[in-house]
Amino acid sequence: MEIMQITLFVLIAAAIFVVKAVKVVPQQHAWVVERLGRFHATLAPGLNIVLPFIDRVAYRHVLKEIPLDVPSQICITRDNTQLQVDGILYFQVTDPRLASYGSSDYIVAITQLAQTTLRSVIGKMELDKTFEERDDINRAVVAALDEAAASWGVKVLRYEIKDLTPPKEILHAMQAQITAEREKRALIAASEGRKQEQINIATGEREAFIQRSEGEKQAAINQAQGEATAVITVAEATAQAINQIAQAIQSPGGMDAVNLKVAEKYVEAFAGVAKQGNTLILPGNMAEMGSMVAAAMSILKAQK
């Protein structure tokens, strides 16, 4: 009976020893082992053997990227405006030993440092710049945290601002400013439209005036060319007629025909003048008129 009890005790002790000695570490985890109160080793993922009752797992770290919500806080900008800011931080444990012994609580340390760094960065900017340069704020916070967290065995990967909330009065003022800017742009656009309209009208009128003047110029040129052509044609016809008359005069009996024609025109002209009004007009030299008529009659008889 005693032998069975001793055997059972040994089996139980062996089972406890095996359970205490065998450690299975999950993937992307790291366990820090202390031997008699001092750091001994870091257990890698998989099966590990330790000394029971001498070694103990003091710290368990997750090596995955961990998101950490940074509590909301009030920051004051360079132009003395209160701004409520909250964000989220992403970090990763890179050295399990430093993460265990470098700080009593590296998560609290990172959180506090993120808040103080954020207040310092925003305090150097004006309110409008905080909305425009969020990426610069994120990079500044990451750079400051990464430098300090290196001694804690932690790598700060990135920081993202989730929300920037100014006071309600500032929000109303910003909304009014945005509305004013939009109205200003609308007025400018309307004035530019009217300006362009006036320019287009003036340009159209100028083009129309130019076209009318060009048409009038071409019409004047065409009229002048037509008149010149008519004058040339009349001159050529007159010259031709004069030439023919001169040839006729040079021919036999031509001069007699000229004298006859002149006598007829003379008589006709005198007859027309004599009939004007109630007064009878007579030539001063009747003998001259008679000689002209006699000459005409002799020419007429000769032609017959």
Order of alpha helices (4+ residues) and beta strands (2+ residues): alpha-beta-beta-beta-beta-beta-beta-beta-alpha-alpha-alpha-alpha-beta-alpha-alpha-alpha
